[in-house]
């Protein structure tokens, strides 16, 4: 399985590139690449600014179809992935859980998508996608339908229920992301 990190957002709410924010003394991109390199043979960073990531031990690619949001990033990551499946995560999730990633990897047989389903909604940017989703994603992109969840009804999907999520993450932190300065302040020790 390939690990894909989406790091191409506009960062409007944060005002700076979220991938380079520091949590617990380490940049978010460094935390994620380190974890992905421990779990996946191939690591891909999808970004609109590839020169910013030259220090990373990863394949760096830019969007095939620019300005198409996270769905466009997902399409690009899957397109360039060498493996049949890719775990796709946003760059702004500081508490990714290796044991849970490995659990998700073991669930792929017979599914197109494996996605966590906590009570507050599906986590499409912390999910596994099969490359066979590419034609449907392309069709959505061509019609400018950019919500990742629009892909789900046409695919064989495994939703990982809240009780399984809690067994890996009793504190409920693995899906936290950093979108605003306030989000970052809330993560930092007081």
C-alpha positions in Angstrom: 0.0 0.0 0.0 1.1 3.5 -0.8 0.9 6.3 1.8 -0.4 9.6 0.3 -0.2 12.9 2.1 -2.3 15.7 0.8 -0.5 19.0 1.4 -2.0 21.3 -1.2 -4.6 23.3 0.6 -4.9 27.0 0.4 -4.4 27.5 4.2 -6.7 30.5 4.2 -7.9 30.0 7.8 -4.4 29.4 9.1 -2.7 32.1 7.1 0.4 29.9 6.6 1.3 26.4 5.3 -0.2 24.0 7.9 2.3 21.3 7.0 5.1 23.3 8.6 3.4 24.1 11.8 5.1 22.6 14.9 3.3 20.3 17.3 5.4 18.8 20.2 8.5 20.4 18.7 8.1 18.8 15.2 6.7 20.0 12.0 3.5 18.3 11.0 4.9 17.2 7.6 7.9 15.6 9.3 5.7 13.7 11.8 3.5 12.4 9.0 6.4 11.4 6.6 8.2 9.7 9.4 5.2 7.6 10.3 4.4 6.8 6.7 7.9 5.7 5.9 7.7 3.3 8.9 4.4 1.8 7.5 4.5 2.2 3.7 7.0 1.2 1.1 6.1 4.3 -1.0 5.2 7.7 0.3 3.8 10.4 -2.0 3.2 14.1 -1.1 0.6 15.9 -3.2 1.2 19.6 -3.2 0.8 22.8 -5.2 4.3 24.0 -4.0 6.7 21.1 -4.6 9.9 23.1 -3.9 8.8 23.5 -0.3 9.1 19.7 0.3 12.5 18.9 -1.3 13.8 18.0 2.2 11.3 15.1 2.5 12.1 11.5 1.7 9.0 11.1 -0.4 7.8 11.3 -4.0 6.5 14.8 -4.6 3.8 15.4 -7.1 1.5 18.3 -8.1 -2.2 18.1 -8.9 -3.0 16.7 -12.3 -6.1 18.8 -12.3 -5.3 22.0 -10.3 -7.9 23.9 -8.2 -10.0 20.7 -7.6 -9.6 20.6 -3.8 -9.0 17.5 -1.7 -10.8 15.3 -4.3 -8.3 16.5 -6.9 -5.5 15.7 -4.5 -6.9 12.2 -3.9 -7.1 11.6 -7.6 -3.5 12.7 -8.1 -2.2 10.6 -5.2 -4.0 7.5 -6.5 -2.9 8.1 -10.0 0.8 8.2 -9.1 0.6 5.3 -6.5 2.4 2.2 -7.5 0.2 0.0 -5.3 -3.4 -1.0 -5.8 -4.4 0.7 -2.5 -3.4 4.0 -0.9 -3.9 5.3 2.5 -4.7 9.0 2.1 -4.3 11.6 4.9 -4.3 15.3 5.2 -1.0 16.9 6.2 -2.6 18.7 9.2 -3.4 15.6 11.4 -0.7 15.5 14.2 -2.0 12.4 16.0 -2.2 9.7 13.3 -2.1 6.3 15.0 0.2 3.7 13.6 -1.6 0.7 15.1 -4.9 2.0 13.6 -3.3 2.6 10.2 -2.1 -1.0 10.2 -5.5 -2.2 11.2 -7.1 -0.3 8.2 -4.5 -1.8 5.9 -5.6 -5.3 7.0 -9.2 -4.6 6.0 -8.8 -4.0 2.3 -9.9 -7.4 0.9 -13.0 -6.9 -1.2 -13.4 -3.2 -0.5 -12.8 -0.1 -2.6 -12.7 2.3 0.3 -12.1 1.8 4.1 -13.1 4.9 6.0 -13.4 5.6 9.8 -17.0 6.5 10.8 -16.9 8.3 14.2 -20.1 9.7 15.5 -19.4 13.2 14.0 -19.1 11.9 10.4 -16.9 10.0 8.0 -13.2 10.8 7.8 -12.5 10.9 4.0 -9.0 12.3 4.5 -8.0 9.5 6.8 -9.0 6.6 4.6 -7.9 3.8 2.3 -8.8 4.0 -1.4 -8.3 1.5 -4.2 -6.9 2.7 -7.6 -10.0 1.3 -9.2 -11.8 4.4 -7.9 -9.9 6.5 -10.3 -12.5 6.5 -13.2 -15.3 7.5 -10.9 -13.2 10.2 -9.2 -12.2 11.6 -12.7 -15.9 11.7 -13.7 -16.7 13.7 -10.5 -13.8 16.1 -11.2 -14.8 16.6 -14.8 -18.3 17.6 -13.6 -16.8 19.8 -10.9 -18.4 17.8 -8.1 -15.7 18.1 -5.6 -17.0 16.4 -2.4 -15.1 13.2 -1.7 -18.2 11.7 -0.1 -20.0 11.8 -3.5 -17.6 9.0 -4.5 -18.8 6.7 -1.8 -22.3 5.5 -3.0 -20.8 3.9 -6.1 -18.0 2.0 -4.3 -17.8 -1.0 -2.0 -17.1 0.7 1.3 -16.2 -0.5 4.8 -17.0 2.0 7.5 -15.1 1.4 10.7 -17.5 1.9 13.6 -17.0 4.1 16.6 -16.4 1.2 19.0 -13.4 0.0 17.0 -12.1 3.6 16.7 -12.2 4.0 20.5 -10.3 0.8 21.0 -7.3 2.4 19.1 -7.9 6.0 20.2 -9.7 6.2 23.6 -8.8 10.0 23.9 -10.4 10.7 20.5 -7.4 12.6 19.1 -6.4 10.7 15.9 -8.8 12.7 13.6 -8.0 16.1 15.0 -6.7 18.5 12.4 -5.2 22.0 12.6 -7.2 24.4 10.4 -6.9 27.6 12.4 -4.5 29.3 14.9 -7.1 28.5 17.6 -6.9 24.8 16.7 -3.1 25.0 17.1 -3.3 26.8 20.4 -5.8 24.1 21.7 -3.2 21.4 20.9 -0.4 23.0 22.7 0.3 22.5 26.4 -0.9 25.3 28.6 
